[in-house]
Every structure is written in structure tokens, then in C-alpha cells.
Amino acid sequence: MTVGIWILGDRLTTKQLSLKNNQDNKQQTPVIFIESNNYVQQRLYHRQKLVLVWSAMRHFAEELKADNWQVTYKIASDFITPLEDWIEQYKITELQLTIPCDRPFYQLIKNLALNCQVTFLEDTHFLWDRDEFIAWAKPRKRLLMEDFYRESRKKFNVLMDGQKPVGGKWNYDKDNRKAPKKELKTPQPLTFTPDAITQEIIEYIKQENLSDYGKIEPFNWAVTRQQAQSVLAYFVEECLADFGTYQDAMLAGEYTMWHGLISPYLNLGLLEPMEVIDAIETAYYQQELPLNSVEGFIRQVMGWREYMHGIYHLQDEDYSQNNWFDHHQPLPEFFWDGSKTKMNCLGQTLTQIEETGYAHHIQRLMILSNFALIAGISPQEIENWFHSAFIDAYDWVMQTNVIGMGQFADGGILASKPYAASANYINKMSDYCQGCQYKKSDRLGEKACPFNFFYWNFLIRHQDKLRSLGRMNLVLSHLKRISPEESAQITSLASQWWEKETR
């Protein structure tokens, strides 16, 4: 039996089982990487996402070659042609690969009908494997991320003082919502100059015109494990102390604030979740960093990231088609071109994404997802856009985060209430409302902020469904202050906006 290994583009780690299991026979074990042009054109991916994935793949392939693995690297239109040729060339009888995180890609591989045994190996890149999470979730009367997060802290003994959490509290989220002050001095992100491999990919994508969304240069992302480790170290030293306090803040022209910028590397396999958690926890004890920042970041990795992955595999495959509010408005064109919206908050965020492929979690949730939700945009259209636009996006990440959390399209499987807000929230947590042509306090009239009339229109349209959620009753009580005449005006403004947008 001749074993061959297929390394997927989001599992660029020597810790995957296919490489570990064949380490002692690596010089005789064929390994293949494949770039498929047809596959990446299924969506209008951000061009920097293509550069990042392919450059990281090519760099990892070179690392394996240097370590005496028998590496083949193919650039092709599809996956099946290079795989069949490679299997025949090396007389491979068993193909080993890490089971894909994303269901569509897993099904694609299963349908390839290769002339050898295909063995899917467990994905060890998460703290909880799929079966462990399902075993935890199935018996429970309620599913809450906070319950899972606390269980994880205990299981892996992270920020624990015996059986109690360090500091006496599990969660310091209330300390992590400070509005931005004027003249905040934020750290500059660590950037990297593209080397010859990365530059070659940039030129190739331009030449082949594989996507026209997003600026391809300047490209500043890490593409190797060593560089990704430098990003993590830089975050710990320069950003972590203030990360928690201002993690929800937004400022015009400030793209990264104190955020870690490590999610692309975690999702590619260049960083391991536990090494990130260990680095943060070690810094807390050695440098006496603020607990709200340390706990807040660990909760993102150990709590939220693991929970999203678990929920994705817990739910049926039709989860992505959920549409609890029955929203069907088309995605506005300005999502693909931020210069086409007059709303400053959306324009700032969308332009930032076009330039970098990145926005932090509050920009994603309370600007982009919030607008899509209250405006009634199709959950499937906005989820597809998120998957296309973000540099750290994958199916398992975006379905749960957008369909579940951002759009509440699953009716409460993932979140206990919709994340819907008016311009008041945006004004509190950012400076985006300054200089905007719309008035942040108006919900009626020519200068009314669309976030306002869409928010109230959302509550009016869905008040019967929202009452069933309990947590929305206080918000819904404010509808009593709105007269039937004003309600009709709000509905009319929302309708007129869509008429202009889709004209």
C-alpha cells in the first residue's frame, strides 16, 4: 500500500494527522497541494484572500520540501485532473487528508470518485472535536455560548484558580464596552513586505483576472507560520493591554485598533488555538496585564470560535437556508463598492474591507449585519457576501456568525435575541456619525438616518415574532410611543429607500 497525502489550503500545519502518522516514512510519502482556479471563482472572493491562501500554501509546501517530504504542487483548473495524474504516477492506493471543516468541500471531495481509497482523518485543529461538542450539546435543555465557554475553561484549566475562575468572575464583558475617546493612540499593525512567492501570486491573479473585488495591493498579511507567530507576539506586547477596554470601539480611519489580527492564521492552520491561548494566559501572569483584556481575548478563541465550529456541525446541512424573519431584499450594490453609499458608517467600513479584507467583530456585527437585518436583506445574500469579502471567511465560520448571530435567521438556535440597533448605538461606540449627511437623532424626514427608520420599521414589522423571545419585550414597549401616523411614515421611508436603491 502506498499512502499519499493531500494538504488542503486551510490546514497548513505539521500537526495534522496525515503528516504526523507518516513522519517516519516522509521521504517515500507523496504529498500534493492543488490550486484550483475554477473553485476560487465560485464566489467573488476578495483578491487579498486569494493571495493569502495561495501564498501560505506555497510557503508551506516549500517548508515540507525542505523537511524532505516528496511534494508535488499543482496549479490547475480543477482538483480531479491533477489528483488522478498524481495518484497514477505514484501508484497511490490510499489518499489521506484532514476531513474538511466546510461541508460543501467535504461533499466535493467525496464526489471525486478517485481510483484509490480515500481516508478522512480527524481534524485536530480545534480544542473540541465534533463528537465531543455534540456529546456536550445534545443532552442540554439550552444552548448558550457562556455555558460552553465555562466548561472549556474548566476542561483545559485556563485562567482557573482551582475550581473557580481567576479574579472571581467568568466574564468581564461589561468592562469591554468603553466608547472611544478623542485622540486615542492606537498601535500600528505589524505588516510584511511580499516576498518573491507572494509577489508572483499577486501578478498571477491580476493577469488571470480571477476576481475584481477588493484591492490586491498593498498586501501586508503574514503568509508563513513564523510570520504568524510574530503577529501573535506583537499583539501580546503592543496591543493586549488595551484590547479589552476598547474592543467594541470604532473610529474613522482606524482599521485595526488593538485587535489581534490572528483569525486568518488560526483558520489557515498557521497558528494553533491552544498556543494562542497559552501565549495570552502566560502574558497575564508574567506581565500583570488587565484581566478584562486577557479574559476577553481568550473568550473569543476558546469560547466563540470553538462554539461556532461546534454549532456548525451540530446543525443539519440545511441550516444555511434558515430565514426566520422571511427577509428577501436584495443585497445593495454598495456592499461591493463602499463609495456608493451616503451612510458614513457603512462607507467607512466597506471601504476598509475593500482595502484590506478585514473589519473587526463590532463592525461586522453592529454595522454590516445590523443594517442587513433591520433593512430586511436576504440572510443568504448577506452570508454569501461575508464569505466572499473577508480574509478569514470559511463556510463553518460564516454560516453560524451571519445566519445565526448576525441575522437571527435560525430563530434563536445560536443567539437569544436579534442584534438590532439604531444610529444611537453607532454614535455611542464610534465617531462615524460625525460629518455624515444623515442626522443620527432623526427617524423621520429627509435627513433621517436609515439605521433609525429601518430599526423602527423592523420592530413594527416583526413585533409579534419578537414578543415570543422575552428579551425583546422592553424594547418593544417603546412602540407604544409611536403613533399610527408616525408608524406609517416610518414604513413609507423604508419603502422609499428600497425603491431608490433598486431602481
C-alpha positions as CSV (number, residue, x, y, z in Angstrom):
1,M,0.0,0.0,0.0
2,T,1.3,3.4,-1.0
3,V,-0.1,6.3,1.1
4,G,-0.4,9.8,-0.5
5,I,-1.3,13.0,1.4
6,W,-3.4,15.8,0.1
7,I,-2.8,19.0,2.1
8,L,-5.8,21.3,2.0
9,G,-5.5,25.1,1.8
10,D,-6.9,25.7,5.3
11,R,-4.8,23.1,7.1
12,L,-1.3,24.4,6.7
13,T,0.2,22.7,9.8
14,T,2.6,19.9,10.5
15,K,0.4,18.9,13.4
16,Q,-2.3,17.4,11.1
17,L,-2.6,13.6,11.5
18,S,-1.7,12.7,7.9
19,L,1.8,14.3,8.3
20,K,2.3,13.0,11.9
21,N,1.3,9.5,11.0
22,N,3.7,9.3,8.1
23,Q,6.6,11.3,9.6
24,D,8.9,8.2,9.8
25,N,8.4,7.5,6.1
26,K,8.2,11.0,4.7
27,Q,10.9,10.6,2.0
28,Q,8.7,7.9,0.4
29,T,5.3,9.6,1.1
30,P,4.0,11.7,-1.8
31,V,2.3,14.9,-0.8
32,I,0.2,17.1,-3.0
33,F,-1.1,20.7,-2.9
34,I,-3.6,21.9,-5.5
35,E,-4.7,25.4,-6.5
36,S,-7.9,25.2,-8.4
37,N,-8.9,28.3,-10.4
38,N,-12.4,27.1,-11.1
39,Y,-13.0,26.5,-7.4
40,V,-12.0,30.0,-6.3
41,Q,-14.3,31.5,-8.9
42,Q,-17.4,30.0,-7.3
43,R,-17.6,33.2,-5.3
44,L,-16.3,36.7,-5.9
45,Y,-13.5,36.3,-3.3
46,H,-11.5,39.3,-2.1
47,R,-8.3,39.3,-4.1
48,Q,-6.2,39.5,-0.9
49,K,-7.9,36.3,0.4
50,L,-6.7,34.5,-2.8
51,V,-3.2,35.9,-2.3
52,L,-3.1,34.9,1.4
53,V,-4.3,31.3,0.9
54,W,-2.2,30.5,-2.1
55,S,0.9,32.2,-0.8
56,A,0.6,30.4,2.5
57,M,0.1,27.1,0.7
58,R,3.2,27.7,-1.5
59,H,5.3,28.7,1.5
60,F,4.1,25.6,3.5
61,A,4.9,23.4,0.5
62,E,8.4,24.8,0.5
63,E,8.8,24.1,4.2
64,L,7.8,20.4,3.7
65,K,10.2,20.1,0.8
66,A,13.0,21.4,3.0
67,D,12.0,18.8,5.5
68,N,12.4,16.0,2.9
69,W,8.8,15.3,2.1
70,Q,8.0,14.3,-1.5
71,V,6.0,17.3,-2.5
72,T,4.0,18.0,-5.7
73,Y,2.5,21.4,-6.2
74,K,-0.1,21.8,-9.0
75,I,-1.9,24.8,-10.4
76,A,-5.0,23.7,-12.3
77,S,-8.5,24.5,-13.4
78,D,-9.9,21.7,-11.2
79,F,-9.0,19.2,-8.5
80,I,-9.7,15.9,-10.2
81,T,-7.2,16.2,-13.1
82,P,-4.0,16.7,-11.1
83,L,-5.2,14.3,-8.4
84,E,-5.8,11.5,-10.9
85,D,-2.4,12.1,-12.6
86,W,-0.6,12.2,-9.3
87,I,-2.3,9.0,-8.0
88,E,-1.3,7.2,-11.1
89,Q,2.2,8.5,-11.2
90,Y,3.0,7.4,-7.6
91,K,0.8,4.3,-7.6
92,I,-1.1,5.6,-4.6
93,T,-3.6,3.1,-3.0
94,E,-4.7,5.3,-0.1
95,L,-5.2,9.0,-0.1
96,Q,-5.1,10.6,3.4
97,L,-6.3,14.1,4.2
98,T,-7.8,16.0,7.1
99,I,-11.6,16.0,7.0
100,P,-12.6,19.4,5.7
101,C,-14.3,21.8,8.1
102,D,-16.7,23.0,5.4
103,R,-19.5,20.7,4.4
104,P,-19.6,21.7,0.7
105,F,-15.9,21.0,0.2
106,Y,-16.2,17.7,2.1
107,Q,-19.0,16.7,-0.3
108,L,-17.0,17.8,-3.3
109,I,-14.1,15.5,-2.4
110,K,-16.5,12.6,-1.7
111,N,-17.9,13.0,-5.2
112,L,-14.5,12.9,-6.9
113,A,-14.5,9.1,-7.4
114,L,-10.8,8.7,-7.2
115,N,-9.1,5.4,-8.1
116,C,-7.9,4.7,-4.6
117,Q,-9.1,4.5,-1.0
118,V,-9.8,7.9,0.4
119,T,-9.3,8.2,4.2
120,F,-10.5,11.3,6.0
121,L,-8.6,11.9,9.2
122,E,-9.8,13.7,12.3
123,D,-9.3,17.5,12.3
124,T,-7.1,18.2,15.4
125,H,-7.1,22.0,14.8
126,F,-9.8,22.6,17.3
127,L,-9.9,22.2,21.1
128,W,-13.1,20.2,21.0
129,D,-13.6,17.7,18.2
130,R,-17.0,17.4,16.6
131,D,-18.2,14.4,18.6
132,E,-17.1,15.9,21.9
133,F,-19.1,19.0,21.2
134,I,-22.2,17.1,20.1
135,A,-22.0,14.9,23.2
136,W,-21.8,18.1,25.3
137,A,-24.7,19.8,23.5
138,K,-27.3,17.1,22.9
139,P,-28.5,16.5,26.5
140,R,-28.8,20.2,27.3
141,K,-32.1,22.0,27.7
142,R,-30.5,25.2,26.5
143,L,-27.5,26.1,24.3
144,L,-25.6,29.1,25.5
145,M,-22.1,30.0,24.5
146,E,-21.4,31.2,28.0
147,D,-22.1,27.7,29.4
148,F,-19.8,26.1,26.8
149,Y,-17.1,28.7,27.5
150,R,-17.1,28.0,31.2
151,E,-17.0,24.3,30.6
152,S,-14.0,24.8,28.3
153,R,-12.1,26.9,30.9
154,K,-12.5,24.0,33.4
155,K,-11.7,21.3,30.9
156,F,-8.4,22.9,29.8
157,N,-7.6,24.7,33.1
158,V,-7.3,28.1,31.6
159,L,-7.5,31.2,33.9
160,M,-8.6,29.0,36.7
161,D,-7.9,29.2,40.4
162,G,-8.7,25.6,41.5
163,Q,-12.4,25.2,40.6
164,K,-13.0,28.9,40.4
165,P,-12.2,31.5,37.7
166,V,-9.2,33.7,38.3
167,G,-10.5,37.1,39.6
168,G,-13.7,35.6,40.8
169,K,-15.7,36.2,37.6
170,W,-16.0,34.1,34.4
171,N,-16.8,37.0,32.1
172,Y,-15.6,40.6,32.1
173,D,-17.6,41.7,29.0
174,K,-19.2,44.6,30.8
175,D,-15.7,46.1,31.2
176,N,-15.0,45.8,27.5
177,R,-17.5,48.2,26.0
178,K,-15.9,51.6,26.5
179,A,-16.7,54.2,23.9
180,P,-13.7,55.6,22.0
181,K,-12.1,58.8,23.4
182,K,-10.7,61.6,21.2
183,E,-7.1,61.3,20.1
184,L,-6.7,57.6,21.1
185,K,-3.2,56.5,20.3
186,T,-3.6,53.1,18.7
187,P,-0.7,50.8,17.7
188,Q,0.1,50.3,14.1
189,P,-0.4,46.7,12.9
190,L,2.6,44.5,12.2
191,T,3.0,44.3,8.4
192,F,5.1,42.2,6.0
193,T,6.6,43.1,2.6
194,P,5.5,40.5,0.0
195,D,8.4,38.2,-1.0
196,A,9.0,36.7,-4.4
197,I,6.5,33.9,-3.9
198,T,3.7,36.3,-2.8
199,Q,4.5,38.9,-5.5
200,E,4.3,36.1,-8.1
201,I,0.8,35.2,-6.9
202,I,-0.3,38.9,-6.9
203,E,0.8,39.2,-10.5
204,Y,-0.8,35.9,-11.5
205,I,-4.2,36.9,-10.0
206,K,-4.0,40.2,-11.8
207,Q,-3.1,38.5,-15.1
208,E,-5.8,35.8,-14.9
209,N,-8.4,38.3,-13.6
210,L,-9.6,35.7,-11.1
211,S,-11.5,38.3,-9.2
212,D,-12.1,42.0,-9.4
213,Y,-13.3,42.6,-5.8
214,G,-11.0,44.3,-3.3
215,K,-7.7,46.0,-3.7
216,I,-4.9,43.5,-4.1
217,E,-2.1,45.9,-3.0
218,P,-0.7,46.8,-0.6
219,F,-0.7,43.3,0.7
220,N,0.6,43.3,4.3
221,W,-0.6,39.9,5.7
222,A,1.7,37.2,7.1
223,V,2.0,34.1,4.9
224,T,4.2,31.7,7.0
225,R,3.9,30.2,10.4
226,Q,7.0,32.2,11.6
227,Q,5.4,35.4,10.5
228,A,2.0,34.5,12.1
229,Q,3.9,33.8,15.3
230,S,5.4,37.3,15.1
231,V,1.9,38.7,14.8
232,L,0.8,36.9,17.9
233,A,3.9,38.1,19.8
234,Y,3.4,41.7,18.6
235,F,-0.3,41.6,19.7
236,V,0.7,40.4,23.2
237,E,3.4,43.0,23.6
238,E,1.8,46.0,22.0
239,C,-2.0,45.6,21.9
240,L,-3.3,43.2,24.5
241,A,-3.2,45.5,27.5
242,D,-5.8,47.9,25.9
243,F,-7.6,45.3,23.7
244,G,-10.4,44.6,26.1
245,T,-11.4,48.1,27.1
246,Y,-11.8,49.3,23.6
247,Q,-12.6,46.1,21.7
248,D,-16.1,47.4,20.7
249,A,-14.9,50.9,19.7
250,M,-14.8,52.1,16.1
251,L,-13.0,55.1,14.7
252,A,-12.9,56.5,11.2
253,G,-9.6,55.7,9.6
254,E,-8.6,53.3,12.4
255,Y,-8.8,49.8,10.8
256,T,-7.4,47.6,13.4
257,M,-7.4,49.4,16.8
258,W,-6.0,47.0,19.4
259,H,-7.4,43.8,17.7
260,G,-5.2,40.7,17.3
261,L,-5.5,40.2,13.5
262,I,-4.8,36.5,14.1
263,S,-8.1,34.9,12.9
264,P,-6.8,34.4,9.3
265,Y,-3.8,32.5,10.6
266,L,-5.9,30.4,13.1
267,N,-8.3,29.5,10.3
268,L,-5.5,28.5,7.9
269,G,-3.7,26.4,10.5
270,L,-0.6,28.6,10.7
271,L,-1.4,29.1,14.4
272,E,-2.9,26.6,16.8
273,P,-5.7,27.7,19.2
274,M,-4.0,26.4,22.3
275,E,-0.7,28.1,21.5
276,V,-2.6,31.4,21.2
277,I,-4.4,30.9,24.5
278,D,-1.2,29.8,26.2
279,A,0.6,33.0,25.0
280,I,-2.2,35.2,26.3
281,E,-2.5,33.5,29.7
282,T,1.3,33.4,30.2
283,A,1.4,37.2,29.4
284,Y,-1.3,37.8,32.1
285,Y,0.8,36.1,34.8
286,Q,4.2,37.4,33.7
287,Q,3.3,41.0,32.8
288,E,0.3,41.5,35.1
289,L,-1.9,42.6,32.2
290,P,-5.6,43.7,32.8
291,L,-7.8,40.7,33.3
292,N,-10.6,42.1,31.3
293,S,-8.4,42.2,28.2
294,V,-6.9,38.8,28.8
295,E,-10.2,37.1,29.5
296,G,-12.0,38.9,26.7
297,F,-9.5,37.6,24.1
298,I,-9.4,34.1,25.4
299,R,-13.2,34.1,25.3
300,Q,-13.0,34.9,21.6
301,V,-10.7,31.9,20.9
302,M,-11.7,29.3,23.4
303,G,-15.4,30.3,23.6
304,W,-16.7,31.9,20.5
305,R,-14.5,30.3,17.8
306,E,-15.0,26.8,19.2
307,Y,-18.7,27.3,19.8
308,M,-19.2,28.5,16.2
309,H,-17.4,25.4,14.9
310,G,-19.4,23.1,17.1
311,I,-22.8,24.6,16.3
312,Y,-22.0,24.3,12.6
313,H,-21.5,20.6,12.8
314,L,-24.3,20.1,15.3
315,Q,-27.0,21.5,12.9
316,D,-28.3,19.9,9.8
317,E,-27.0,20.8,6.4
318,D,-30.0,23.0,5.6
319,Y,-29.1,25.4,8.5
320,S,-27.7,27.8,5.9
321,Q,-31.2,28.2,4.4
322,N,-32.9,29.4,7.6
323,N,-34.8,32.7,7.2
324,W,-36.9,33.2,10.4
325,F,-38.0,36.7,9.6
326,D,-38.7,35.9,5.9
327,H,-36.3,38.6,4.6
328,H,-35.8,38.7,0.9
329,Q,-34.5,42.2,-0.1
330,P,-31.5,42.0,-2.5
331,L,-28.0,42.9,-1.3
332,P,-27.4,46.6,-2.2
333,E,-24.7,47.3,-4.8
334,F,-22.8,49.4,-2.3
335,F,-21.7,46.3,-0.4
336,W,-19.4,45.7,-3.3
337,D,-18.4,49.4,-3.6
338,G,-18.5,51.4,-0.4
339,S,-18.2,54.7,-2.3
340,K,-21.8,54.2,-3.5
341,T,-23.5,54.7,0.0
342,K,-24.0,58.0,1.7
343,M,-24.1,56.4,5.1
344,N,-20.7,57.2,6.6
345,C,-20.6,54.2,9.0
346,L,-21.2,51.8,6.1
347,G,-19.0,53.7,3.7
348,Q,-16.0,53.7,6.2
349,T,-16.4,50.0,7.0
350,L,-17.0,48.8,3.4
351,T,-14.1,50.9,2.1
352,Q,-11.8,49.4,4.8
353,I,-12.8,45.9,3.8
354,E,-12.1,46.6,0.1
355,E,-8.6,47.8,1.0
356,T,-7.7,45.0,3.5
357,G,-10.3,42.2,3.5
358,Y,-10.7,42.9,7.3
359,A,-13.0,44.5,9.8
360,H,-13.3,43.8,13.5
361,H,-16.2,42.0,15.1
362,I,-18.3,45.0,16.1
363,Q,-18.0,46.5,12.6
364,R,-19.2,43.1,11.3
365,L,-22.0,42.7,13.8
366,M,-23.3,46.2,14.5
367,I,-22.7,47.9,11.2
368,L,-22.9,45.4,8.4
369,S,-25.0,42.6,9.9
370,N,-27.2,45.1,11.8
371,F,-28.0,47.0,8.7
372,A,-28.8,43.8,6.7
373,L,-31.1,42.6,9.5
374,I,-33.1,45.7,10.0
375,A,-33.3,46.5,6.3
376,G,-34.7,43.0,5.6
377,I,-31.9,41.8,3.3
378,S,-31.9,38.1,2.4
379,P,-29.8,36.2,5.0
380,Q,-28.4,34.0,2.3
381,E,-27.2,37.0,0.2
382,I,-25.5,38.8,3.1
383,E,-23.9,35.5,4.2
384,N,-22.5,34.9,0.7
385,W,-21.1,38.5,0.7
386,F,-19.4,37.9,4.1
387,H,-17.9,34.7,2.9
388,S,-16.6,36.4,-0.3
389,A,-15.4,39.6,1.3
390,F,-13.5,38.6,4.4
391,I,-9.9,37.3,4.5
392,D,-10.7,34.9,7.4
393,A,-14.0,33.6,6.0
394,Y,-15.0,30.0,5.6
395,D,-18.3,28.2,5.4
396,W,-18.2,27.0,9.1
397,V,-17.3,30.5,10.3
398,M,-19.8,32.5,8.3
399,Q,-22.9,30.4,8.5
400,T,-23.1,30.5,12.3
401,N,-21.9,34.0,12.6
402,V,-24.1,35.6,9.9
403,I,-27.1,33.3,9.6
404,G,-27.2,32.6,13.3
405,M,-25.9,35.6,15.2
406,G,-26.0,38.5,12.8
407,Q,-29.3,37.8,11.1
408,F,-31.1,35.7,13.8
409,A,-32.3,33.7,10.8
410,D,-32.2,30.5,12.8
411,G,-34.9,31.8,15.2
412,G,-32.7,31.6,18.3
413,I,-30.6,28.5,18.0
414,L,-27.4,30.4,18.4
415,A,-28.4,33.8,19.9
416,S,-31.2,34.6,22.4
417,K,-32.2,37.9,20.7
418,P,-31.5,39.7,17.4
419,Y,-28.6,42.1,17.4
420,A,-30.6,45.1,16.0
421,A,-29.8,48.7,16.9
422,S,-30.5,52.2,15.7
423,A,-28.0,55.0,15.0
424,N,-27.8,55.7,18.7
425,Y,-25.6,52.6,19.3
426,I,-23.3,53.6,16.4
427,N,-22.9,57.1,17.6
428,K,-22.1,55.9,21.1
429,M,-19.4,53.4,20.0
430,S,-17.8,55.3,17.1
431,D,-17.2,58.7,15.5
432,Y,-18.8,57.6,12.3
433,C,-21.9,59.9,12.7
434,Q,-19.7,63.0,12.7
435,G,-19.8,64.6,9.3
436,C,-22.4,62.2,8.0
437,Q,-25.1,63.8,5.8
438,Y,-27.8,62.0,7.8
439,K,-28.9,63.1,11.3
440,K,-28.2,60.5,13.9
441,S,-31.2,61.6,16.0
442,D,-33.8,61.7,13.2
443,R,-36.0,58.8,12.3
444,L,-38.3,60.9,10.1
445,G,-37.7,63.5,7.4
446,E,-35.2,63.9,4.5
447,K,-32.2,63.7,6.8
448,A,-33.4,60.8,8.9
449,C,-30.6,58.2,9.3
450,P,-31.6,54.9,7.6
451,F,-30.5,53.0,10.6
452,N,-33.2,54.7,12.5
453,F,-36.2,54.3,10.3
454,F,-35.1,50.7,9.4
455,Y,-34.7,49.9,13.0
456,W,-38.2,51.0,14.0
457,N,-39.7,49.5,10.9
458,F,-38.0,46.2,11.8
459,L,-39.7,46.3,15.2
460,I,-43.0,47.3,13.8
461,R,-43.0,44.6,11.1
462,H,-41.9,41.8,13.4
463,Q,-43.3,42.7,16.8
464,D,-45.4,39.6,17.0
465,K,-42.5,37.3,16.5
466,L,-40.2,39.3,18.7
467,R,-42.6,39.2,21.6
468,S,-42.1,35.4,21.7
469,L,-38.4,36.0,22.6
470,G,-38.9,37.5,26.0
471,R,-35.7,39.6,26.0
472,M,-37.2,41.9,23.4
473,N,-40.2,43.0,25.5
474,L,-38.6,46.1,27.0
475,V,-37.5,47.3,23.5
476,L,-41.0,46.6,22.1
477,S,-42.6,48.6,24.8
478,H,-41.2,51.7,23.2
479,L,-43.5,51.1,20.2
480,K,-46.4,52.4,22.3
481,R,-44.9,55.9,22.0
482,I,-45.2,55.8,18.2
483,S,-48.5,57.0,16.8
484,P,-50.1,55.2,13.9
485,E,-49.3,58.2,11.7
486,E,-45.6,58.1,12.6
487,S,-45.6,54.3,12.1
488,A,-47.0,54.8,8.6
489,Q,-44.3,57.4,7.9
490,I,-41.5,55.1,9.1
491,T,-42.9,52.3,6.9
492,S,-43.0,54.7,3.9
493,L,-39.4,55.9,4.4
494,A,-38.2,52.3,4.5
495,S,-40.1,51.5,1.3
496,Q,-38.9,54.7,-0.5
497,W,-35.3,53.8,0.4
498,W,-35.6,50.5,-1.3
499,E,-37.4,51.9,-4.3
500,K,-34.4,54.3,-4.8
501,E,-31.8,51.6,-4.1
502,T,-33.3,49.0,-6.5
503,R,-34.3,51.5,-9.2
